[in-house]
Amino acid sequence: MQTQLVVVGVDHARAPVAVRERLAFAGLELAEGLRRLPEYVAEGAILSTCNRTEVYAVVERGCPVTPLRRFLRDARDLPDRALDDVLYTHTRRDAARHLFRVASGLESMILGEPQILGQVRAASAAAREAGAAGAVLTRLFAEALRVGKLARTETGIARNRLTVPHAAVDLAADRLGGLRGRAALLLGAGEMATLTAKLLRAAAVDDLAIVNRSPGPAAALAAATGGRAVPPDALGAELARADVAVAAATAPRYLVDRASLNPDHDRRPATLIVIDLAVPRSVDPALADDARVDLFGIDDLSAVAAGHRDRYAAEVTRTEAIVDEAADAFAAWLAQRAAAPTIAALRRRAEATRTAELDAALRKLGHLSARDRNIVAALSVGLTNTLLHEPVTRLRGDAGAGELAVATRRLFALEAEEPVADANRGQGGLA
C-alpha cells in the first residue's frame, strides 16, 4: 500500500474572492468539513483563511487528487468545472514545501504576515480534535510551525510590518488624502478588527465607531482605543456620518448592503470609502455600482502589498533556503515511514527463509559438533544481513522509496502481507 501526501487549494493569486468565499470553511462549516473528510482520505486537515482554502491529506491508494476534488465538490456544492482553472495541487515533498512556505509567510498576500502562523496552528488543532489528522499530518503541521518560527527569527522577513489591516488603512488614507480628523466606522471586534482600530487611531482618525453583533467585545475594543461602541441598529446612521468604513467581521449574510444606506446618506458631501476585509464577504458586492460608495475588497490590497514585497527579496531567498532544507528532511522521513512496513515484511520473509534452509542443512549435517552448528547458523545470519543491507538502505534513504517499496513487495511476493496499521491514527503521535 502506497501512502501519498497531497494538498489541493485555491489562494489569492489563483482565484478571485468570489471563488474563495465559496470554498471557505469557518465555524460550523469547518467542523462539518473535518467530520466528513475521513470519508474521502486516510488523514485530512483544512487551512481556510481570507486568502486561501487548502485541504491537506494522506491518501493510501489511487490518484491522490481525485478524492480531494470530490470532497470540495460535495462539501461546497461546486461543479468540477468551477475548480479546473483555480485549483492547484502539490504532492509528496512539494506538498510539505508548500505548507512550509505558507507558514513562513512566503505565500501570503502580505509577505511574512504574522497571523498565518496562528491560522496554521488552529487548523492543525481542529483537525486533530476532529480525529481527521493522524501521525503524518500532525508531524507535517508541527514542522510547518517550527519552520515558520525559524524563518522569522533567522531572516529579516518579519521586518515587513505590513499586515492586511495596515494595507487597508494605507489604502483609505491614500483615497482620502490622509485620515487626520476623519470619522471611521469599524465592523467587528476580533483580532483583525482590533489591529485595524489601533491603526486608525494611529492615523489620527478623530471619531471611531465600532459595531459588533456582541456588544461586550465592541465595548471592550472601544474602551481600549477611545472609540464608540454602537448597536447594530445604528449602522445606517454611522455609515452616513463616516468617511471610511472597514468590515473586519464575517456573518452568514451581508452586514452592509444598499438597504444599510439610510436617507441621510444621500446628503453626504463625498462618497463613502468601504473596505471589506472579510472572506466570505461582509459587504454586498453590488454596492460597487452605487455612486455613493467606493467599495474595495481584500484583493484590492495586493498593489499596496506588492510595493513592500520588493524590498525584501534577499530575505525571501534566505527563507526559501530554510523551507527547502526542511522539505527535504520531511520527504526523507515520509519515505522512511512509507518503506517501514515493506522493510519489516522483507526481513520477516528473509528470516523465515534463512531459518527453514538452516534447519534443513543441519538435519543433513547431524555429525557436526554444537560449536560447528553455531558457526553455520552465524554464517546464515551474516549472509542474510549482507544481502539485505543494500536494499534496506535504499528503502530507508531513497527519495523515491514509496515506488521502491511497491516494487520490492512485488519482486519478493510480499503483497499478501498488509503493512502494519498506523496505531497513532487520530491520536497525534509522531510515529
N, C-alpha and C positions, 0 to 999 in steps of 0.2 A: 504494500500500500504506500503510495507516494503522497507526502504532505506538501502542500504549497501555501506560501504566504502571498496574499494579494490585497490590493486596495483599489477601489473604484471611487471616483468622486467628481465633483464639479467645484470650481472656485471662481473668484472674481476675474481671473484672466481668461477663462474659457466661456463663462456663462453670465448673462446679464442677471440683474437682481430679480427680474420677473420669473426666471427659471429657478434661481437659487431658492427663492422663497417657497416654491412648490416642493422642493426637495428637502427643506429644512425640517429638523426634528427638535422639538423643545417640549419640556414639561411632560405631560401625559403621553404625547406622541412619541417622545424618546423612550419612555418606559415601555410602551406598547411595541415599538420597533425592536427594542432589545429582547423583549419577550418572544417575539416571532422569529428573530434572526437565527436561533439554533435550529429552526426547521429547515433552513437552507444550507447552513455551513457547520463545520465542526466547532469553530470558535468565531466570535464576532464582536466588534466594537464600532460605535458610531461617534464620529467627531463632527459636530454641527455648530458652526459659528455664523456670524453675519456675512462672512466672505467665503465660506466653504461648507460643503457637506461631503464627508468621506466615510466609507464603510470599509473597515479593515477585517480580514477574515483569514482563517485557516481552512483550507479545502482539502479533503483527503482523497478525492477521486474525480476524474473527468476534467473538463475545462474549468479552470478556477474562476473565470469571469462570469460564466453563464448563471450560476445561482445568485450572484450578487445583483446582476441586472434584473433577474426575475424578482428578487426581493424589493428593489427600488420600484419596479413597475407595479408590484402588488401593494406595497406599503403606501405609496404616494399616488396610486391610481394614474399612472402615466403610461402612454404607449411607448413601445421601443423606439419609434422614430424620433420621439422627443428627446431621447438620450443620445442618439447616434452622433450628433455634432458637438456635444458639450462634455461628454463623459470621458475622463482619462483613466487609464489603467496602468498599474505597476505591479510586478510580481517579484517574489524572492528578494534578492539583495536590493533591487530598485524600490520595492515597497518599503523596506526598512529605511533606506536612504531618504525616501520622500517624507516619511514621518519625522525623521531627524531634521530635515530641512524645515519642515513646518514648525517643529518645536523650537528651532533656533531663530525663527522669525524671517528666514530667507524667502519663504513663500507668501508672506503676508503682504497686503497692500501697503502697510506701513512697516518698512524694514525694521526688524528687530523688536517689534511691538512686545511689551511685557505681558499683555493679557493672554496671549496664546498658551503660555506655559500652564496657567491655571485652567484653561479650557482643555488642554491635553490631559491634565491630572483629573479633572472632573469626568472626562469621557472614559478614562480607564477605570475610575472608581465605579461609575454607573454600570459599565459592562461586567465588572466583577460581581457587584451586588445583584445584578440580574441573572448571574450564572451563565452569561454568554461568553465571557472570556475565560480561557484556560491558561496553561503554562506558557504557551508561545506568546500570546498577546500580552499577558501580564509582564513577561520579561521585555517584550518589544516596547511597551509604553514606559516601563521603568527606565529602560535605556534611553528612550527619547527625552525623558525629563532630565536625565543626567547630562546628555549631550546639549540640551537647550541651556542648562545652567552653566555648563563648561564654556559654551560659546560666548556667553555674556560676561564671564569672568576672565577668559583668556584672550578675548579680542575686544575691539572697540565698537562692536556692532550695537551695543547697548547705549552708546553715547548719542545715538539718534533718539532724542527725547520726544520726537513726534509720535502722537497717537491719533486714533480716529477722532476723538474729541478735539485735539489740537488742530487737526486739519479742518474740522467743521468750523471752529471759531475763527481760524485764519481765513476761511472762505467767506464767512459772514462779514468779517472786518474789511476784507477786500471789496465786497459788494457794496458796503455801506460807507466806505471811506473812513473806517475806524468805528469802534464801539463805545468810545467815551461818551457818557451821558445818555446812552441809548436804553431802551426798555427791551427786556428779553423775557421770553416765555419758555420754560423747560417742561417737557412731558416725561415723567419718570423720576425715580428716586433710587435707582440701583447703582451699581459700580460705575457704569459709563455715564449715567446722569450726574453722579457726584463729581466726577472729574470735569465734566462739561460745566457744571455750576461754578467750580473753582476757577476754571479758565475764563469764564465770562466775567467773573468778578475781577480777576487779574487784568482783564482788558478794559476795566473801568466802566462796565455796564452800571447804569445808575439804578435801574429798577429790575429786579429779578423775581418773577413769579414762577412758582413750582406747582404743577398739577400732577396728582398721582391717584390711582384707584384707592389705595390705602392711605388714609390721612396721616397715620403715625409717621411713616418714613418721610413723607413730604414735609411735615412739621420739623422733624429732626434735621433734614437737609437745609431747610430754610433757616433754622436757628444757627447752623454751623456756617452758613455763607451770607447771612444778613439778607436773606430773601424773604418772600412772602409765600406761605402755603395757601393755595386757593382750592376750593372744591371743584370737582369735575363739571358741575353745572354752571360754573362761571367761565368755562372755556371760551365761549363766544366773545364775551366782553374783554377777556385778556388778549385774544387774538386781534381784536380791533385796536387795542392800545399798544401792542408790541411792535417793535421794529424787526425783530428776528424771533423765530420760534424753532426750537430744536426738539425733535422727537427722539427720545432715547428709551422707549418702552415698547414692549410687544403686547399684543392683545389679539383675541380671536377675530376682531373686526377692526376696521379703520377707526382710529381715535380722532382724526381730523379729516373732514370732507367738506363739500360745498355747504351742507346744512349747518356746519360749525360756524360759518361766517355770518354773523348777525347783521342787521341793517346798519349798525354803526360802522361796519367795515367799509361801506361804500363812501363814507365821508373821510376816509384816511387820505392824507396828503401824498403818500407814497405807497408803493407796493410792499407787501409783507414778504420778507425772506423766510422761507420754511426749509429746514434741512432735516431730512428723515434718515436717521442712523440705524433704524430697526430692519431686521430681516427675520420673518416676514414684515413687510412694510406696515407702518402705523398711519401713514398719510395716504389718502386716496390719490393714486397717480393721475386721476382725471383733473386734479387741481392744477396740473401743469398747463392746462388750456384756459385757466382763469386769469384774466388780465390783472386782477387784484393781487396775485400771488406770483412770486418767483420760487419755484419748487426745485430743490436739489435732493438727490438721493445719495446713498453711500458710494455708488460708483462714480459720482461726480468729484469725489475727493482724490481720485487717482492722480490728477495733474499736480495737486499740491504735494502728494507723497513722492511723485517721481522726482521733483526738484531736490528733495532731501536725499533720495537714494543714491544719486550720482556722486555725492560727497564721500560715500563710504565704500567705494569699490575695493580698496585694499583690505578692509575688514571683512568684506564679503568673501574674498579669496581665502583669507585665513579661516573663516568659519567653514567654508566648503571643505577645506583640508581636514578639519576636525570631524565633520559629518562623514566624509568618505572613509576615514580610518575606522570610525565606529560602525559604518555599514559593512565594511569588510569583516570586522570581528563578529558582528551579529550573523552574517551569512555563514561564516565558518562554524559558529555554534549551531545554527539551524541545520547545516549539512551534517554535522556530527550527530545531532539529535535524530535526524531523519534516518541516518545509517545505523543507529544503535541496535534496533531490532534485527536488522539483517546481519550485523556482526555477531550478535548473540546466537542467531539461528545457524550461522556458518560455523561458529565454534561448537555448538551442540552437535551438528552433523559430523564435523571433523572428529570430535571426541568419541562419538558413538562408533564411527568407522575405525578409529585407532584401537579402541577397546576390543571390538569384535575381531579385528585382524590379529591383535596381540594375543588374545585368548586362543585363537586357532593355531597360531605359531607355537605357543608354549605347550599346547597339547601334543604337538609333534616333537617337541624338544623336552620331553619329560626327564631325560637324563641330566639336564642342567642343574647345577647347584643353585641354591637360593641367591647367592651373590650374582651368578651369571644371569639368572632370570631378572634380577633388578636392573642389570646393565641393559638387557634387551628392552625392558619396559622404559627405561630412561631414554634409550635411543628412539623409541617410537614417539615419546613426548617431544624430544628435540626436533625430530623430523617434522612433526605436525606443526609445532610452533614456527619453525623456519619457513615452511610452506605458507602459513597463514600470515606471516609478518607483513609482507608487501601488500597483499590485498586489503588487510585490515588497516594498514597505514593510509592507503589511498582512500578507503571509505571514510576514514576519520578526518582527513585533511583536504580532500579534493573539493573544489568549489561546486563541482557537478555531482556531488555524492548522491543526490537524490536519484538521478538517472543511473548512476553506477550501482546503487543499491538494487534498483529494479533489475538491471542486467545480471547482477550477482545472484539474485533469487531465482531467476530463470535458468542461469547457467548451472547452478548446483541443485536445481529442482527443489527450491525452498518455498515455492508459492503456497504450499499447503500449510505452512507454519505461519499463523497470523501473528503480526507484530504485537508486542505487549501493549495493552491499552494504557492510555495516559491516566495514571492514578490521580494526577493533580487537576484533572478537568474541572474547571469551575471553582477551584479552591485557592487559586492564586499562587500555587507552587511554582518554583523555577526549574524543576527537573534537573 
